[in-house]
């Protein structure tokens, strides 16, 4: 009894754990909304303040000498006048040039959402523009089971993708940064989301009109087409993630589950069944998932987003989710009850599902006495009578054209499902006179090449060794060769290695690094590329920093790796979509159908170019073309490209010959110095083709694309 009493007293005396608070949540940073203390109003003594008598312009000039933290924590507490002046947009615009932290730029007003793993979402005011914004705060240690392992995959991708997107129908990124153990993501604020809009527009008193459905779906497809043209699959469209402004503008938001497509398509996450179960623990996410994902297909593309738009279109009309299953198998039953059971698309046994035959959606609103109506009625009634009723109710609002578009979006075969670009030319949406603000590409690969080429001029590194007094060509080459060995050890994709080298060059072009920290920069860039590009394992506790610190023979600690990661991400402004030689190489290979033997030589030369510092002076797209040409010359297997010249970035013959000569010189150097230290790892990686025995071929430039 005494022990129990002591335990009880101990609990009474035990201090309550301190809850986290964002600086923007504190009363000091949101002084307008400070709560009354003990029911009494906060009063201030009236006293004469000489500074208050100064002209406003002079006070603002004086405040400009203070830091953002001082303005928030001190200046605005002095008086009402000072508080107003401390929040003057002009003052904060001047501070923006000093690259102040996001937590000071936003004055939070209300916490909208709070989730342990996903952080807090606030509605706030951007001080520099006096405009409403959304600020999301994510605690890195909380989201990773108590251990700060750096920025997770979902946040890396969301900030990186949004930084490259600019479209009226896509939410705008105002800023993203990591400070300490907190990641801040600031985007523009909209009044409603589609979930709230559906509740209002589908009530008995206020039915949604045909024009509203067409306008909202058209805008959604315009934004989706833009995203897809950038090579991004959203993968998480749902009513909560579709924002609607007061003027009716639709904006796609929440890119945490998005993924950049690869050419050719690779496996995307999640693949492991256990991981799939965890990622799908929110039952509502099942409602908008395409059947190929429910069948655990690990190679897919933009068509999964189009399926979701079909689900959203039906929900927008009826107010209810069209497929609201509680499990994957129940979801499949609900889907096939509407679409019919496909026979040859998925590995379905004959007895797995009832014999539901496909129907033509527009037939449900045909004249009751017509043969068409009688046929569809016989297929749906009585077993699928509810589906018949739902389709007829939707047909009353969107008509035959609307039902036809809905059926094309909900095609269970991803290969024949309509694309976002084709949906915009469908009769149901074409009458809306869509203003498509991005080009429409017929082929996916040329689109992919064009988007990468557009980034080259922005993200090419500078001639940084002139300003790096402690780093030489040889040191960089040895570092890259070691990273090749690390990439083999960790079994990461070749694209991850190329991204890491791109980050290294960009960091060294912006920041002076001591030679003792060069390996730390290299291994940290490798970790960033790994987390950003590899298949995500975010639903498990991550300890990547421990593994990457260990690979340096404990030369650096995990905390040093994490600290350097945050510095690099802020330095690069989270722009991680670097165009690399290998990205272009894979696109060219798919476009030209290059054989595997030739492509293997090209892979070796691509990695070899990473070791040469002089390669940064050639555009990756040009180097990829030169490498592919010299590889075809080596195997004597030139490809047909005459009808595909249009899809290649334009370069002159002189530029191309210079790039080919550069590749040849690096190859000759590697061949004449096979035992050189900086070539050990790459020779081991490509031992299947024995690089020491390979000699550059004789070159005939008239056989290639730029002739």
Secondary structure as the mmCIF struct_conf table of DSSP 4:
data_model
#
loop_
_struct_conf.conf_type_id
_struct_conf.id
_struct_conf.beg_label_comp_id
_struct_conf.beg_label_asym_id
_struct_conf.beg_label_seq_id
_struct_conf.end_label_comp_id
_struct_conf.end_label_asym_id
_struct_conf.end_label_seq_id
HELX_RH_AL_P HELX_RH_AL_P1 UNK A 2 UNK A 13
BEND BEND1 UNK A 14 UNK A 14
HELX_LH_PP_P HELX_LH_PP_P1 UNK A 15 UNK A 20
HELX_RH_3T_P HELX_RH_3T_P1 UNK A 23 UNK A 25
BEND BEND2 UNK A 26 UNK A 26
HELX_RH_3T_P HELX_RH_3T_P2 UNK A 27 UNK A 29
BEND BEND3 UNK A 30 UNK A 30
HELX_RH_3T_P HELX_RH_3T_P3 UNK A 31 UNK A 33
HELX_LH_PP_P HELX_LH_PP_P2 UNK A 34 UNK A 36
STRN STRN1 UNK A 37 UNK A 37
TURN_TY1_P TURN_TY1_P1 UNK A 38 UNK A 39
STRN STRN2 UNK A 40 UNK A 40
HELX_RH_3T_P HELX_RH_3T_P4 UNK A 50 UNK A 53
BEND BEND4 UNK A 54 UNK A 54
HELX_RH_AL_P HELX_RH_AL_P2 UNK A 56 UNK A 63
TURN_TY1_P TURN_TY1_P2 UNK A 64 UNK A 65
BEND BEND5 UNK A 66 UNK A 66
HELX_RH_AL_P HELX_RH_AL_P3 UNK A 68 UNK A 73
TURN_TY1_P TURN_TY1_P3 UNK A 74 UNK A 74
HELX_RH_3T_P HELX_RH_3T_P5 UNK A 75 UNK A 77
BEND BEND6 UNK A 78 UNK A 78
HELX_RH_AL_P HELX_RH_AL_P4 UNK A 80 UNK A 86
TURN_TY1_P TURN_TY1_P4 UNK A 87 UNK A 87
HELX_RH_AL_P HELX_RH_AL_P5 UNK A 89 UNK A 96
TURN_TY1_P TURN_TY1_P5 UNK A 97 UNK A 99
HELX_RH_AL_P HELX_RH_AL_P6 UNK A 102 UNK A 105
STRN STRN3 UNK A 106 UNK A 115
TURN_TY1_P TURN_TY1_P6 UNK A 116 UNK A 118
STRN STRN4 UNK A 119 UNK A 126
TURN_TY1_P TURN_TY1_P7 UNK A 127 UNK A 130
STRN STRN5 UNK A 131 UNK A 139
HELX_RH_AL_P HELX_RH_AL_P7 UNK A 140 UNK A 143
TURN_TY1_P TURN_TY1_P8 UNK A 144 UNK A 146
BEND BEND7 UNK A 150 UNK A 151
HELX_RH_AL_P HELX_RH_AL_P8 UNK A 153 UNK A 163
TURN_TY1_P TURN_TY1_P9 UNK A 164 UNK A 164
TURN_TY1_P TURN_TY1_P10 UNK A 168 UNK A 169
STRN STRN6 UNK A 170 UNK A 170
HELX_LH_PP_P HELX_LH_PP_P3 UNK A 171 UNK A 172
STRN STRN7 UNK A 173 UNK A 179
TURN_TY1_P TURN_TY1_P11 UNK A 180 UNK A 181
STRN STRN8 UNK A 182 UNK A 188
BEND BEND8 UNK A 191 UNK A 191
STRN STRN9 UNK A 192 UNK A 193
HELX_RH_AL_P HELX_RH_AL_P9 UNK A 194 UNK A 201
TURN_TY1_P TURN_TY1_P12 UNK A 202 UNK A 202
STRN STRN10 UNK A 203 UNK A 203
TURN_TY1_P TURN_TY1_P13 UNK A 204 UNK A 205
STRN STRN11 UNK A 206 UNK A 206
HELX_LH_PP_P HELX_LH_PP_P4 UNK A 207 UNK A 209
HELX_RH_AL_P HELX_RH_AL_P10 UNK A 210 UNK A 229
TURN_TY1_P TURN_TY1_P14 UNK A 230 UNK A 231
STRN STRN12 UNK A 232 UNK A 233
HELX_RH_3T_P HELX_RH_3T_P6 UNK A 239 UNK A 241
STRN STRN13 UNK A 242 UNK A 244
TURN_TY1_P TURN_TY1_P15 UNK A 246 UNK A 247
STRN STRN14 UNK A 250 UNK A 252
TURN_TY1_P TURN_TY1_P16 UNK A 256 UNK A 257
STRN STRN15 UNK A 259 UNK A 260
BEND BEND9 UNK A 263 UNK A 264
BEND BEND10 UNK A 269 UNK A 269
BEND BEND11 UNK A 272 UNK A 272
HELX_RH_AL_P HELX_RH_AL_P11 UNK A 273 UNK A 279
TURN_TY1_P TURN_TY1_P17 UNK A 280 UNK A 280
BEND BEND12 UNK A 282 UNK A 282
HELX_RH_AL_P HELX_RH_AL_P12 UNK A 283 UNK A 286
TURN_TY1_P TURN_TY1_P18 UNK A 287 UNK A 288
HELX_RH_AL_P HELX_RH_AL_P13 UNK A 291 UNK A 294
TURN_TY1_P TURN_TY1_P19 UNK A 295 UNK A 296
TURN_TY1_P TURN_TY1_P20 UNK A 302 UNK A 302
HELX_RH_AL_P HELX_RH_AL_P14 UNK A 303 UNK A 318
BEND BEND13 UNK A 319 UNK A 320
BEND BEND14 UNK A 322 UNK A 322
BEND BEND15 UNK A 326 UNK A 327
HELX_RH_AL_P HELX_RH_AL_P15 UNK A 328 UNK A 339
BEND BEND16 UNK A 343 UNK A 346
TURN_TY1_P TURN_TY1_P21 UNK A 350 UNK A 352
BEND BEND17 UNK A 353 UNK A 353
HELX_LH_PP_P HELX_LH_PP_P5 UNK A 356 UNK A 358
HELX_RH_3T_P HELX_RH_3T_P7 UNK A 361 UNK A 365
BEND BEND18 UNK A 366 UNK A 366
TURN_TY1_P TURN_TY1_P22 UNK A 368 UNK A 369
BEND BEND19 UNK A 370 UNK A 370
HELX_RH_AL_P HELX_RH_AL_P16 UNK A 371 UNK A 380
TURN_TY1_P TURN_TY1_P23 UNK A 381 UNK A 384
HELX_RH_AL_P HELX_RH_AL_P17 UNK A 385 UNK A 409
TURN_TY1_P TURN_TY1_P24 UNK A 410 UNK A 410
BEND BEND20 UNK A 412 UNK A 412
TURN_TY1_P TURN_TY1_P25 UNK A 414 UNK A 416
BEND BEND21 UNK A 417 UNK A 417
HELX_LH_PP_P HELX_LH_PP_P6 UNK A 418 UNK A 419
HELX_RH_AL_P HELX_RH_AL_P18 UNK A 420 UNK A 424
TURN_TY1_P TURN_TY1_P26 UNK A 425 UNK A 425
BEND BEND22 UNK A 426 UNK A 426
HELX_RH_AL_P HELX_RH_AL_P19 UNK A 427 UNK A 430
TURN_TY1_P TURN_TY1_P27 UNK A 431 UNK A 432
BEND BEND23 UNK A 438 UNK A 438
HELX_LH_PP_P HELX_LH_PP_P7 UNK A 439 UNK A 441
BEND BEND24 UNK A 442 UNK A 443
HELX_RH_AL_P HELX_RH_AL_P20 UNK A 444 UNK A 459
HELX_RH_3T_P HELX_RH_3T_P8 UNK A 464 UNK A 466
TURN_TY1_P TURN_TY1_P28 UNK A 467 UNK A 467
TURN_TY1_P TURN_TY1_P29 UNK A 469 UNK A 470
HELX_RH_AL_P HELX_RH_AL_P21 UNK A 473 UNK A 490
TURN_TY1_P TURN_TY1_P30 UNK A 491 UNK A 491
HELX_RH_AL_P HELX_RH_AL_P22 UNK A 494 UNK A 508
TURN_TY1_P TURN_TY1_P31 UNK A 509 UNK A 510
BEND BEND25 UNK A 511 UNK A 511
HELX_RH_3T_P HELX_RH_3T_P9 UNK A 515 UNK A 517
HELX_RH_AL_P HELX_RH_AL_P23 UNK A 518 UNK A 533
BEND BEND26 UNK A 534 UNK A 534
HELX_LH_PP_P HELX_LH_PP_P8 UNK A 535 UNK A 536
TURN_TY1_P TURN_TY1_P32 UNK A 538 UNK A 539
BEND BEND27 UNK A 540 UNK A 540
HELX_RH_AL_P HELX_RH_AL_P24 UNK A 544 UNK A 550
TURN_TY1_P TURN_TY1_P33 UNK A 551 UNK A 554
BEND BEND28 UNK A 555 UNK A 556
HELX_RH_AL_P HELX_RH_AL_P25 UNK A 558 UNK A 572
TURN_TY1_P TURN_TY1_P34 UNK A 573 UNK A 574
HELX_RH_AL_P HELX_RH_AL_P26 UNK A 581 UNK A 592
TURN_TY1_P TURN_TY1_P35 UNK A 593 UNK A 593
HELX_RH_AL_P HELX_RH_AL_P27 UNK A 596 UNK A 611
HELX_RH_3T_P HELX_RH_3T_P10 UNK A 613 UNK A 617
BEND BEND29 UNK A 618 UNK A 618
HELX_RH_AL_P HELX_RH_AL_P28 UNK A 620 UNK A 635
TURN_TY1_P TURN_TY1_P36 UNK A 636 UNK A 636
HELX_LH_PP_P HELX_LH_PP_P9 UNK A 638 UNK A 640
HELX_RH_3T_P HELX_RH_3T_P11 UNK A 642 UNK A 647
BEND BEND30 UNK A 648 UNK A 648
HELX_LH_PP_P HELX_LH_PP_P10 UNK A 649 UNK A 650
HELX_RH_AL_P HELX_RH_AL_P29 UNK A 653 UNK A 672
TURN_TY1_P TURN_TY1_P37 UNK A 673 UNK A 675
HELX_RH_3T_P HELX_RH_3T_P12 UNK A 677 UNK A 679
HELX_RH_AL_P HELX_RH_AL_P30 UNK A 680 UNK A 685
TURN_TY1_P TURN_TY1_P38 UNK A 686 UNK A 688
BEND BEND31 UNK A 689 UNK A 689
HELX_RH_3T_P HELX_RH_3T_P13 UNK A 691 UNK A 693
HELX_LH_PP_P HELX_LH_PP_P11 UNK A 696 UNK A 698
HELX_RH_3T_P HELX_RH_3T_P14 UNK A 701 UNK A 703
BEND BEND32 UNK A 704 UNK A 704
TURN_TY1_P TURN_TY1_P39 UNK A 705 UNK A 706
#
